[in-house]
Amino acid sequence: MFNYSKINNYTGWIIFGIATLVYWLTVEPTASFWDCGEFIATSYKLEVSHPPGAPFFMLINRMFSFLAMGDPLRIAYWINISSVLCSGFTILFLFWSLTMLGLKILKVDRAKASLEQTVLIMGGAAVGSLIYTFSDSFWFSAVEAEVYAMSSLFTAAVVWMMLKWEFIEDESASLRWLIMIAYVMGLSIGVHLLNLLTIPALGLIYYFKKYEEATIKGVFITLAVSSVILLFINDIIIPGLPTWAGDFELFFVNTLSLPFGSGIVSFIVAFLGALIYGVYYSQKMQKPILNTFLLGFVFILIGYSSFSIIPIRSNYNPPIDENDPNNIVSFVSYLKREQYGTRPLGYGQYFDAEVVGTEVGAPVYVKGKDKYEIADHKIEYQFDDKRKTLFPRIWSNSPRHVQEYQNMLGLRPGEQPTFSDNLSFFFSHQIGTMFMRYFMWNFSGRESDIQGASWVGITDAFKDLPSTIKDNKAHNVYFMLPLILGLFGVFFNFNKDPKTFFFLLILFLITGLALVMFLNSPPIEPRERDYIYVGAFYVFAMWCGIGVFAIAELLGKFTKGVATPALATALCLVAPAIMAQQNWDDHDRSNRYFSVDSARNFLAGLAPNAIIFTGGDNDTFPLWYVQEVENFRTDVRVIVLSYFNTDWYIDQMKRKAYESEELPFTFEKEHYRQGGPNDYAVYQELPSVKKGAAINAKQYISLLRKGSNQLQFPTRSGGVMSVVPSKSMYFDVDTSEVLNSNLVPDKLKPYVTDKLVWSLKGNGLEKNTIMLIDLITNNNWERPIYFNNTSLSSIGIDLSHHVAQEGNVYRLLPIDFPGQQQSGEYLVDTETMYDNVMNKFAYRSLDDPKVYYDENYRNFVLNTRSNINSLILALLEEGDDERAKEVMNATLERIPDEAVPYDYTSMRMVRFLLAVNEKAKAMEIIKVMGDRAIENLDYNERIAGGLDRSTQMSMMVLGEFVRILKTEKEDALAVEMDEKLRHHYARFGG
């Protein structure tokens, strides 16, 4: 017997199976870059990730880690599988949401649905679900251990639940669904806050069901009330309850002199008592609305309680314990993400507004011996009121951001922006570049994976594109079919059922344009942010499914019966089929390992019990992953330079972690506490120090530790700031001990010095650099100290001529290599680095053309090639041509152009190859890179493009190769490239 519900269920599970299979086949087998390494590590051992944490995400993935059956190399894979399943269930709920919308839009009673109506509804839901399955942004998050897949599942689930609720007639049963929605929303807070943005749209469903005759006034009141509920959860429940608990704790401990924790316990007892009484009162007095609201509130809190794992685990001092939220005061700061600062939204400064003063804000408390002590005060900058505006969009005064604002808006240096410029940036960049471009990526096509790449349309498949674009795996052309289908769905939805249209429209606007306004993006982001807007893409995929109904209506003029919906579905399935074909190669991560291999390569060659400084997230999280999860080189202590400015992180460095002993600092907590005198030491000349003279670094640290009055001065906020009286420091070295030890390799012993001398890079020292100096002067060369490239360039002192490169890292040694100042090359320990590069480094799948490496991965490969070039150059300078040739050949074999295209580092390889008489290989690189450069320049000319980074790089490549070819007497090719180069130089005015 024909049964609509069974067909709906079976078809939904089939779509779920397709989506899950796709994501399972393309899932990354290990930890990806960015936050994935941190999330996998913190999930596996239930540690504390970056604010505001994702506790429920970690708890779920902790259970998935058990599926590795004790194999540390499989833990990342199984945690990634959790994203696969979450994404598959997201598609399932999307399908069932679409079938319910189909019933409403087409005015179909599910109990009386005909075969024709059933095929049409199933077909539309299948098309919309598959389009979202294969969409660029959602697929990206579906195959890695990030919060966005689980967040999407919660969002899809609450939308489905609310639509399900609408079909339920029994009042008591429908209330249970509302409470279930509240619980799921509470759980979602422990993953990501995207789910909360559905509340205004869900409010419309509630309104449309309760009031048959909807009015504009009623819609606006509903949206207003729903927005209040959203703000209540986001601003009151999430940060408010812990804040009030913190206020109770401060009062009970600091004012009433009660023990730590007494305020929190009192608050919890009072709050829960009031809540329980409220539920009891609402039931006794027969107030169903109040009772439903309070029960929903209770279940939100039950879901939100997953955050209790954060302070619980922090109190166990795990190796990864970001912000150390082990008490209510630090936990509130953690939840509010205070370390990331704020952005002006409704009213604020232009980027050129001058700071006219500072205002001392609320105190910052830390846990003391008997009470909470004021460590610092929040400082708020006051900007010139004349350079403030409503709705500030061009607000950041970062020098890089200011330059980008000026370039984008055509402003001359010093020219004041206007409100018109402000709106221009909002529409062109924040909406155009940071939302609509991403939207078009998902429903029209994408030019490439280069950051800033545009979207592509129908004709782009037929354009004469350069191979750098055409062969880029992320060059995806959908012929605008999903976009066109979605637009059909928008108009059909509006005409047939305005209520569901406005529900979807509000959901689209809030998860899209409203989010754009709230985020208030600066002009530069470290990476593309398309994953933020998957909620809006989810809604448009629904409209794509509804578009099938519109196509069927058009076909109904020519065909009859069940053939009409079947034909419409078949035609529309072309769109997701093209998306699957185009997107597969750049979303398939099934054999990609370099993110983890690069981390292992950093650690593999380090000396035992080493200390390595890193710069930021992408430098650090993979290292954390291989140590915490794969148990690799746990004797090494990783120090994140940016975190090293905080007292909580220095505390952690003073504790043992696995085989790594605590770091040998002389500073105690009082010397590096937040808000203390050593947060920053400003350069200031003192009469007791001869101008230009270097000061003894060890003595300087000793005086800071003693709180010497000579090195301190009071600040306007009532605190104290330290002084550094010279821009040059030295540290004495016992050369006889060094030369008699194995600390410095024999080849580098000629550079051993009796004094390390370094200069300040700026006009002062941040706390991280002060702590580094303390470490250097007190370590006595017992623990090897290394830097990666980012940290070496970021520290506040210049150690470049006191380090030796040993691979991807630079080791601090008692040497002085002045050559770095002239050549820009660091001293290379060729013996150690050769062994690392040839024997210890891993290069899995870097020679496989089928594996996709996006721009972030290619940049890390570029770094590897660049570091290997330094080894080759050092070997050539030593006259070791044989080993130099061996390294070159191994590199070309391990990282061939077919898998990872040649980059600018390959130009140096050309000269190296020629130096060892490998002319054929050198000419091959010249030909490949030269042809690509010419293609790029010719394409730029055809589209009348400007002098962008790609064009500049292409001209640089040709210029270098012309010089080489002339030297090598390759006149014909030199003339050809020179003519092209001169032509394009002339085009840009020389």
Sequence and secondary structure as in RCSB ss.txt:
>XXXX:A:sequence
MFNYSKINNYTGWIIFGIATLVYWLTVEPTASFWDCGEFIATSYKLEVSHPPGAPFFMLINRMFSFLAMGDPLRI
AYWINISSVLCSGFTILFLFWSLTMLGLKILKVDRAKASLEQTVLIMGGAAVGSLIYTFSDSFWFSAVEAEVYAM
SSLFTAAVVWMMLKWEFIEDESASLRWLIMIAYVMGLSIGVHLLNLLTIPALGLIYYFKKYEEATIKGVFITLAV
SSVILLFINDIIIPGLPTWAGDFELFFVNTLSLPFGSGIVSFIVAFLGALIYGVYYSQKMQKPILNTFLLGFVFI
LIGYSSFSIIPIRSNYNPPIDENDPNNIVSFVSYLKREQYGTRPLGYGQYFDAEVVGTEVGAPVYVKGKDKYEIA
DHKIEYQFDDKRKTLFPRIWSNSPRHVQEYQNMLGLRPGEQPTFSDNLSFFFSHQIGTMFMRYFMWNFSGRESDI
QGASWVGITDAFKDLPSTIKDNKAHNVYFMLPLILGLFGVFFNFNKDPKTFFFLLILFLITGLALVMFLNSPPIE
PRERDYIYVGAFYVFAMWCGIGVFAIAELLGKFTKGVATPALATALCLVAPAIMAQQNWDDHDRSNRYFSVDSAR
NFLAGLAPNAIIFTGGDNDTFPLWYVQEVENFRTDVRVIVLSYFNTDWYIDQMKRKAYESEELPFTFEKEHYRQG
GPNDYAVYQELPSVKKGAAINAKQYISLLRKGSNQLQFPTRSGGVMSVVPSKSMYFDVDTSEVLNSNLVPDKLKP
YVTDKLVWSLKGNGLEKNTIMLIDLITNNNWERPIYFNNTSLSSIGIDLSHHVAQEGNVYRLLPIDFPGQQQSGE
YLVDTETMYDNVMNKFAYRSLDDPKVYYDENYRNFVLNTRSNINSLILALLEEGDDERAKEVMNATLERIPDEAV
PYDYTSMRMVRFLLAVNEKAKAMEIIKVMGDRAIENLDYNERIAGGLDRSTQMSMMVLGEFVRILKTEKEDALAV
EMDEKLRHHYARFGG
>XXXX:A:secstr
   HHHHHHHHHHHHHHHHHHHHHHH  SS  TTTHHHHHHHHHHT B STT  HHHHHHHHHHHGGGTT GGGH
HHHHHHHHHHHHHHHHHHHHHHHHHHHHHHTT  GGG  HHHHHHHHHHHHHHHHHHHT HHHHHHHTSS HHHH
HHHHHHHHHHHHHHHHH   HHHHHHHHHHHHHHHHHHHTT GGGGGGHHHHHHHHHHHH SS  HHHHHHHHHH
HHHHHHIIIIIITTHHHHHHHHHHHIIIIIT   TTHHHHHHHHHHHHHHHHHHHHHHHTT HHHHHHHHHHHHH
HHHHGGGGHHHHHHTT  S BTT   SHHHHHHHHTTGGG     SEEE TT  EEEEEEEEEEEEE SSSEEEE
EEEEEEEE GGGEEES  S    HHHHHHHHHHHT  TT    HHHHHHHIIIIIIIIIIIHHHHHHHTEES SS
TT  B  SGGGGS   HHHHT TT EE TTHHHHHHHHHHHHHHHH HHHHHHHHHHHHHHTHHHHHHH   S  
SS  GGGGHHHHHHHHHHHHHHHHHHHHHHTTT  TTHHHHHHHHHHTHHHHHHHHHHHHHH  TT  HHHHHHH
HHHHTS TT EEEE SHHHHHHHHHHHHTT  STTSEEEETTGGGSHHHHHHHTS BTTB        HHHH TT
SGGGEEEE   TTS TT  EEHHHHHHHHHHT GGGEEE TTS EEEEE  SEEEEE  HHHHHTSSSS GGGGG
GB SEEEEEBSSSEEEHHHHHHHHHHHHHTTSS EEE HHHHHHSSB  GGGEEE SSSEEE SB  THHHHHS 
 EE HHHHHHIIIII   TTTT TTS   HHHHHHHHHHHHHHHHHHHHHHHTT HHHHHHHHHHHHHHS TTTS
   THHHHHHHHHHHTT HHHHHHHHHHHHHHHHHHHHHHHHTT  S HHHHHHHHHHHHHHHHHHHTT HHHHH
HHHHHHHHHHHHTT 
